[in-house]
């Protein structure tokens, strides 16, 4: 398991930790888009499942810890309100995808729209909320510690055992070995 722990020196800054989460999900979205027409159903399922898990954990971290800390420290209530509304739309798409199969109508379309919503959300968050946190001199080291501790708990709850590179490598390896060409459902 290659998940970040609260003792990892790379995560002494909450904003960097959240940015790394954003980048991780973007890689998954990019991989799906790159291979969407050629990937087998199981590969699509793996990519979508992992993106949904990462997004669920990330949203929970922000809603439980990051956004409340920002509301106490920065003057960004409008941006934080919008971010929470965006989370609602993202969660709805995540839930839809969790109950769908890769060969269902609109599966690819819902995942593409999810990627677009997340990209918009990340742009606003990194462009408005993160700079406000820096200006307000929020204790980003303490916040990173709280986020990391909670993330460890959520990763365990979600049962995530591979890092994003492993999932992307597994999909690529399956495709190059001729695996996952079937259309069987396995839910």
MODELLER restraints for C-alpha pairs under 7 A, 6 or more apart:
rsr = mdl.restraints
at = mdl.atoms
rsr.add(forms.Gaussian(group=physical.xy_distance, feature=features.Distance(at['CA:1:A'], at['CA:161:A']), mean=5.11, stdev=0.5))
rsr.add(forms.Gaussian(group=physical.xy_distance, feature=features.Distance(at['CA:1:A'], at['CA:162:A']), mean=5.53, stdev=0.5))
rsr.add(forms.Gaussian(group=physical.xy_distance, feature=features.Distance(at['CA:1:A'], at['CA:163:A']), mean=6.75, stdev=0.5))
rsr.add(forms.Gaussian(group=physical.xy_distance, feature=features.Distance(at['CA:2:A'], at['CA:162:A']), mean=6.54, stdev=0.5))
rsr.add(forms.Gaussian(group=physical.xy_distance, feature=features.Distance(at['CA:2:A'], at['CA:163:A']), mean=5.44, stdev=0.5))
rsr.add(forms.Gaussian(group=physical.xy_distance, feature=features.Distance(at['CA:3:A'], at['CA:163:A']), mean=6.41, stdev=0.5))
rsr.add(forms.Gaussian(group=physical.xy_distance, feature=features.Distance(at['CA:5:A'], at['CA:148:A']), mean=5.99, stdev=0.5))
rsr.add(forms.Gaussian(group=physical.xy_distance, feature=features.Distance(at['CA:5:A'], at['CA:152:A']), mean=6.57, stdev=0.5))
rsr.add(forms.Gaussian(group=physical.xy_distance, feature=features.Distance(at['CA:6:A'], at['CA:145:A']), mean=5.51, stdev=0.5))
rsr.add(forms.Gaussian(group=physical.xy_distance, feature=features.Distance(at['CA:6:A'], at['CA:148:A']), mean=4.66, stdev=0.5))
rsr.add(forms.Gaussian(group=physical.xy_distance, feature=features.Distance(at['CA:6:A'], at['CA:149:A']), mean=5.60, stdev=0.5))
rsr.add(forms.Gaussian(group=physical.xy_distance, feature=features.Distance(at['CA:11:A'], at['CA:17:A']), mean=5.80, stdev=0.5))
rsr.add(forms.Gaussian(group=physical.xy_distance, feature=features.Distance(at['CA:11:A'], at['CA:144:A']), mean=6.29, stdev=0.5))
rsr.add(forms.Gaussian(group=physical.xy_distance, feature=features.Distance(at['CA:12:A'], at['CA:141:A']), mean=4.80, stdev=0.5))
rsr.add(forms.Gaussian(group=physical.xy_distance, feature=features.Distance(at['CA:12:A'], at['CA:144:A']), mean=5.79, stdev=0.5))
rsr.add(forms.Gaussian(group=physical.xy_distance, feature=features.Distance(at['CA:13:A'], at['CA:140:A']), mean=5.04, stdev=0.5))
rsr.add(forms.Gaussian(group=physical.xy_distance, feature=features.Distance(at['CA:13:A'], at['CA:141:A']), mean=5.01, stdev=0.5))
rsr.add(forms.Gaussian(group=physical.xy_distance, feature=features.Distance(at['CA:13:A'], at['CA:144:A']), mean=5.47, stdev=0.5))
rsr.add(forms.Gaussian(group=physical.xy_distance, feature=features.Distance(at['CA:14:A'], at['CA:140:A']), mean=5.08, stdev=0.5))
rsr.add(forms.Gaussian(group=physical.xy_distance, feature=features.Distance(at['CA:14:A'], at['CA:141:A']), mean=6.39, stdev=0.5))
rsr.add(forms.Gaussian(group=physical.xy_distance, feature=features.Distance(at['CA:14:A'], at['CA:143:A']), mean=5.69, stdev=0.5))
rsr.add(forms.Gaussian(group=physical.xy_distance, feature=features.Distance(at['CA:14:A'], at['CA:144:A']), mean=4.05, stdev=0.5))
rsr.add(forms.Gaussian(group=physical.xy_distance, feature=features.Distance(at['CA:15:A'], at['CA:130:A']), mean=6.61, stdev=0.5))
rsr.add(forms.Gaussian(group=physical.xy_distance, feature=features.Distance(at['CA:22:A'], at['CA:122:A']), mean=6.91, stdev=0.5))
rsr.add(forms.Gaussian(group=physical.xy_distance, feature=features.Distance(at['CA:24:A'], at['CA:164:A']), mean=6.56, stdev=0.5))
rsr.add(forms.Gaussian(group=physical.xy_distance, feature=features.Distance(at['CA:25:A'], at['CA:51:A']), mean=5.83, stdev=0.5))
rsr.add(forms.Gaussian(group=physical.xy_distance, feature=features.Distance(at['CA:25:A'], at['CA:54:A']), mean=6.88, stdev=0.5))
rsr.add(forms.Gaussian(group=physical.xy_distance, feature=features.Distance(at['CA:28:A'], at['CA:47:A']), mean=6.29, stdev=0.5))
rsr.add(forms.Gaussian(group=physical.xy_distance, feature=features.Distance(at['CA:28:A'], at['CA:51:A']), mean=6.38, stdev=0.5))
rsr.add(forms.Gaussian(group=physical.xy_distance, feature=features.Distance(at['CA:29:A'], at['CA:115:A']), mean=6.23, stdev=0.5))
rsr.add(forms.Gaussian(group=physical.xy_distance, feature=features.Distance(at['CA:32:A'], at['CA:44:A']), mean=6.89, stdev=0.5))
rsr.add(forms.Gaussian(group=physical.xy_distance, feature=features.Distance(at['CA:32:A'], at['CA:47:A']), mean=6.66, stdev=0.5))
rsr.add(forms.Gaussian(group=physical.xy_distance, feature=features.Distance(at['CA:40:A'], at['CA:180:A']), mean=4.93, stdev=0.5))
rsr.add(forms.Gaussian(group=physical.xy_distance, feature=features.Distance(at['CA:40:A'], at['CA:181:A']), mean=4.78, stdev=0.5))
rsr.add(forms.Gaussian(group=physical.xy_distance, feature=features.Distance(at['CA:40:A'], at['CA:182:A']), mean=6.42, stdev=0.5))
rsr.add(forms.Gaussian(group=physical.xy_distance, feature=features.Distance(at['CA:41:A'], at['CA:102:A']), mean=5.53, stdev=0.5))
rsr.add(forms.Gaussian(group=physical.xy_distance, feature=features.Distance(at['CA:41:A'], at['CA:103:A']), mean=6.88, stdev=0.5))
rsr.add(forms.Gaussian(group=physical.xy_distance, feature=features.Distance(at['CA:41:A'], at['CA:180:A']), mean=6.79, stdev=0.5))
rsr.add(forms.Gaussian(group=physical.xy_distance, feature=features.Distance(at['CA:41:A'], at['CA:182:A']), mean=6.66, stdev=0.5))
rsr.add(forms.Gaussian(group=physical.xy_distance, feature=features.Distance(at['CA:41:A'], at['CA:183:A']), mean=5.72, stdev=0.5))
rsr.add(forms.Gaussian(group=physical.xy_distance, feature=features.Distance(at['CA:42:A'], at['CA:180:A']), mean=6.01, stdev=0.5))
rsr.add(forms.Gaussian(group=physical.xy_distance, feature=features.Distance(at['CA:43:A'], at['CA:171:A']), mean=5.56, stdev=0.5))
rsr.add(forms.Gaussian(group=physical.xy_distance, feature=features.Distance(at['CA:43:A'], at['CA:180:A']), mean=6.79, stdev=0.5))
rsr.add(forms.Gaussian(group=physical.xy_distance, feature=features.Distance(at['CA:44:A'], at['CA:102:A']), mean=6.33, stdev=0.5))
rsr.add(forms.Gaussian(group=physical.xy_distance, feature=features.Distance(at['CA:45:A'], at['CA:102:A']), mean=6.00, stdev=0.5))
rsr.add(forms.Gaussian(group=physical.xy_distance, feature=features.Distance(at['CA:52:A'], at['CA:94:A']), mean=5.65, stdev=0.5))
rsr.add(forms.Gaussian(group=physical.xy_distance, feature=features.Distance(at['CA:57:A'], at['CA:154:A']), mean=6.28, stdev=0.5))
rsr.add(forms.Gaussian(group=physical.xy_distance, feature=features.Distance(at['CA:59:A'], at['CA:87:A']), mean=6.73, stdev=0.5))
rsr.add(forms.Gaussian(group=physical.xy_distance, feature=features.Distance(at['CA:61:A'], at['CA:147:A']), mean=6.32, stdev=0.5))
rsr.add(forms.Gaussian(group=physical.xy_distance, feature=features.Distance(at['CA:61:A'], at['CA:151:A']), mean=6.96, stdev=0.5))
rsr.add(forms.Gaussian(group=physical.xy_distance, feature=features.Distance(at['CA:65:A'], at['CA:147:A']), mean=6.80, stdev=0.5))
rsr.add(forms.Gaussian(group=physical.xy_distance, feature=features.Distance(at['CA:67:A'], at['CA:80:A']), mean=6.79, stdev=0.5))
rsr.add(forms.Gaussian(group=physical.xy_distance, feature=features.Distance(at['CA:70:A'], at['CA:133:A']), mean=6.70, stdev=0.5))
rsr.add(forms.Gaussian(group=physical.xy_distance, feature=features.Distance(at['CA:71:A'], at['CA:77:A']), mean=6.53, stdev=0.5))
rsr.add(forms.Gaussian(group=physical.xy_distance, feature=features.Distance(at['CA:73:A'], at['CA:136:A']), mean=6.39, stdev=0.5))
rsr.add(forms.Gaussian(group=physical.xy_distance, feature=features.Distance(at['CA:73:A'], at['CA:138:A']), mean=6.62, stdev=0.5))
rsr.add(forms.Gaussian(group=physical.xy_distance, feature=features.Distance(at['CA:74:A'], at['CA:132:A']), mean=6.19, stdev=0.5))
rsr.add(forms.Gaussian(group=physical.xy_distance, feature=features.Distance(at['CA:74:A'], at['CA:133:A']), mean=6.29, stdev=0.5))
rsr.add(forms.Gaussian(group=physical.xy_distance, feature=features.Distance(at['CA:74:A'], at['CA:136:A']), mean=5.81, stdev=0.5))
rsr.add(forms.Gaussian(group=physical.xy_distance, feature=features.Distance(at['CA:76:A'], at['CA:129:A']), mean=6.70, stdev=0.5))
rsr.add(forms.Gaussian(group=physical.xy_distance, feature=features.Distance(at['CA:79:A'], at['CA:129:A']), mean=6.73, stdev=0.5))
rsr.add(forms.Gaussian(group=physical.xy_distance, feature=features.Distance(at['CA:83:A'], at['CA:121:A']), mean=6.72, stdev=0.5))
rsr.add(forms.Gaussian(group=physical.xy_distance, feature=features.Distance(at['CA:86:A'], at['CA:121:A']), mean=6.67, stdev=0.5))
rsr.add(forms.Gaussian(group=physical.xy_distance, feature=features.Distance(at['CA:90:A'], at['CA:114:A']), mean=6.31, stdev=0.5))
rsr.add(forms.Gaussian(group=physical.xy_distance, feature=features.Distance(at['CA:90:A'], at['CA:117:A']), mean=6.79, stdev=0.5))
rsr.add(forms.Gaussian(group=physical.xy_distance, feature=features.Distance(at['CA:93:A'], at['CA:110:A']), mean=6.73, stdev=0.5))
rsr.add(forms.Gaussian(group=physical.xy_distance, feature=features.Distance(at['CA:93:A'], at['CA:114:A']), mean=6.33, stdev=0.5))
rsr.add(forms.Gaussian(group=physical.xy_distance, feature=features.Distance(at['CA:97:A'], at['CA:107:A']), mean=6.88, stdev=0.5))
rsr.add(forms.Gaussian(group=physical.xy_distance, feature=features.Distance(at['CA:100:A'], at['CA:107:A']), mean=6.90, stdev=0.5))
rsr.add(forms.Gaussian(group=physical.xy_distance, feature=features.Distance(at['CA:101:A'], at['CA:185:A']), mean=6.92, stdev=0.5))
rsr.add(forms.Gaussian(group=physical.xy_distance, feature=features.Distance(at['CA:174:A'], at['CA:180:A']), mean=6.49, stdev=0.5))
